[in-house]
Amino acid sequence: MFLGALAVMAGLAILNSCQNAAPAAGNGNEETTEATIAKGAIVYFNLDRVLNEFDMANDLGSVLQSKLQSIDQEVTRRGNKLQSDMNAFNEKIEKGLLTRSTAEAQNEKLLKQQSDFQNYYNQKQQEMQEEQAVTMNQIANAIKEYIDKFNAEKQYAMIIATQGDILPQPVTAGDPDLDITDALIEGLNAEYVKTRNENN
């Protein structure tokens, strides 16, 4: 599934930065859910859950998927048209319905169509990769910026990202009280709603 691939890409971008989150000056406010976690503690979060439950990631993923489907449909349509033209040409050749000069001219035309299609296909492949990279970077950047802000208040010594079975688990066992996944998801979504409302 596309969103799963997006999660892997965004996860790779975020894992390194989150594992090195340093404590920063905070304002001392503690939320009830993390009241038991001391400043300077090492905490962790489940990156898969954050990516799956972060509204911005879901919104951008849906927009991207729609764009990619549109591009894919147009590439498929052009490819089918080229294949149909080639089949019709071969059928006329087999039935002897074309003179040699006409066949050569049509063959040249088909070769040009094939070359144009290959160039178009390569261009669209590059566009899709760029769209995916931009979306991944937007999501990774939003998460990283929020984690920096979050840790400026909480002042944890380290925030470790775990990611299911996709990558080796940095946390093989941990106190569930040190899992800040819910707090991150709640904060990320609140920040996203605020930003989205400001931009509308």
C-alpha positions in Angstrom: 0.0 0.0 0.0 1.3 3.5 -0.8 0.8 4.9 2.7 2.9 2.1 4.0 5.8 3.0 1.6 5.4 6.6 2.6 5.6 5.6 6.2 8.9 3.8 5.6 10.4 6.7 3.7 9.3 9.3 6.3 10.4 6.9 9.1 13.9 6.7 7.7 14.2 10.5 7.6 12.9 10.9 11.2 14.6 8.0 13.0 18.1 9.6 13.0 17.0 13.0 14.1 14.7 11.8 16.9 17.2 9.5 18.4 19.5 12.5 19.0 17.0 14.9 20.4 18.8 16.9 23.0 17.2 18.6 26.1 16.4 22.3 25.7 15.1 25.0 28.0 11.5 24.5 28.8 8.8 26.3 30.7 8.2 23.5 33.2 4.6 22.7 32.2 3.7 19.1 32.5 0.7 17.4 31.0 -1.1 14.9 33.2 -0.3 12.0 30.8 3.5 12.5 31.2 3.5 13.8 34.8 5.4 10.7 36.0 8.2 11.1 33.5 11.1 13.0 34.9 13.1 15.6 33.0 16.3 14.0 31.6 14.5 10.6 31.1 15.0 8.6 27.9 11.6 8.2 26.3 10.4 6.5 23.1 7.5 6.6 20.6 6.1 4.3 17.9 6.8 6.0 14.6 4.4 3.7 12.7 1.5 4.9 14.9 2.5 8.5 14.6 2.6 8.3 10.8 -0.7 6.4 10.6 -2.5 8.7 13.0 -1.0 12.1 12.1 -3.8 13.9 10.2 -1.3 15.9 8.1 0.4 12.6 6.9 -3.0 11.2 6.0 -4.1 14.3 4.2 -0.9 14.7 2.2 -0.8 11.0 1.5 -4.3 11.1 0.1 -3.5 14.1 -2.1 -0.3 12.5 -3.3 -2.0 9.2 -4.0 -4.6 11.0 -6.1 -1.9 12.8 -8.1 0.0 9.6 -8.7 -3.1 7.7 -9.8 -3.9 10.5 -12.3 -0.3 10.4 -13.7 -0.5 6.6 -13.8 -3.8 6.6 -15.7 -2.5 9.0 -18.3 0.7 7.0 -18.8 -1.4 3.8 -19.2 -3.8 5.5 -21.6 -0.9 6.7 -23.8 0.8 3.3 -23.6 -2.4 1.5 -24.6 -2.8 3.9 -27.6 0.7 3.2 -28.8 0.3 -0.6 -28.4 -3.0 -0.4 -30.3 -1.4 1.6 -33.2 1.5 -0.9 -33.3 -0.9 -3.9 -33.4 -2.9 -2.2 -36.2 0.2 -1.6 -38.2 1.5 -5.2 -37.8 -1.9 -6.5 -38.8 -1.9 -4.5 -42.0 1.6 -5.7 -42.8 0.7 -9.3 -42.3 -2.3 -8.9 -44.5 -0.3 -7.1 -47.2 -2.5 -4.0 -47.1 0.4 -1.5 -47.3 2.9 -0.6 -50.0 6.5 -0.8 -49.0 6.9 3.0 -49.0 3.7 3.5 -46.9 4.8 0.8 -44.5 8.3 2.4 -44.1 6.7 5.8 -43.4 4.2 4.4 -40.9 7.0 2.4 -39.2 9.1 5.6 -38.9 6.0 7.3 -37.4 5.5 4.5 -34.9 9.2 4.5 -33.9 8.9 8.3 -33.2 5.7 7.7 -31.1 7.5 5.0 -29.2 10.5 7.3 -28.5 8.1 10.1 -27.4 6.2 7.8 -25.1 9.4 6.5 -23.5 10.5 10.1 -22.9 7.1 10.9 -21.5 7.1 7.8 -19.3 10.6 8.7 -17.9 9.5 12.3 -17.2 6.4 11.2 -15.3 8.4 8.6 -13.3 10.7 11.4 -12.2 7.7 13.7 -11.4 6.2 10.9 -9.2 9.5 10.4 -7.4 9.8 14.2 -6.8 6.2 14.4 -5.5 6.8 11.5 -3.1 10.1 13.0 -1.8 8.4 16.4 -1.3 5.5 14.9 0.6 7.8 12.7 2.7 10.0 15.8 3.6 6.9 17.8 4.5 5.7 15.1 6.9 9.2 14.4 8.4 9.8 18.1 8.8 6.5 18.7 10.6 7.1 15.8 13.0 10.7 16.8 13.7 9.8 20.5 14.3 7.0 19.4 16.7 9.3 17.0 18.6 11.9 19.8 19.0 9.2 22.0 20.4 7.8 19.2 22.6 11.2 18.4 24.0 12.0 22.1 24.7 9.1 21.8 27.2 9.7 18.3 28.5 13.5 18.3 28.5 14.0 14.6 28.0 17.6 13.4 27.6 16.7 11.4 24.5 13.6 10.6 22.4 13.9 7.3 20.6 11.7 6.4 17.6 10.7 2.7 17.2 9.2 1.4 14.0 7.6 -2.0 14.3 9.1 -4.8 12.2 10.3 -2.5 9.4 13.6 -1.6 11.1 15.5 -3.1 14.0 13.9 -2.0 17.2 16.0 0.4 19.2 13.7 -0.4 22.1 13.3 -4.2 22.6 11.6 -3.7 26.0 10.6 -0.5 27.8 8.4 0.8 30.6 5.0 1.7 28.9 5.0 4.8 31.1 8.0 6.1 29.0 6.0 5.7 25.7 5.0 9.2 24.6 3.3 8.1 21.3 -0.2 9.2 22.4 1.1 12.7 23.5 3.0 13.2 20.3 0.0 12.2 18.1 -2.4 14.5 20.1 0.1 17.4 19.9 0.9 16.9 16.2 -2.8 16.8 15.3 -3.6 19.9 17.4 -0.7 21.8 15.8 -1.8 20.7 12.3 -5.4 21.8 12.9 -4.2 25.2 14.2 -1.8 25.7 11.2 -4.5 24.5 8.7 -7.1 27.0 10.2 -4.5 29.8 10.1 -3.9 29.1 6.4 -7.6 29.0 5.5 
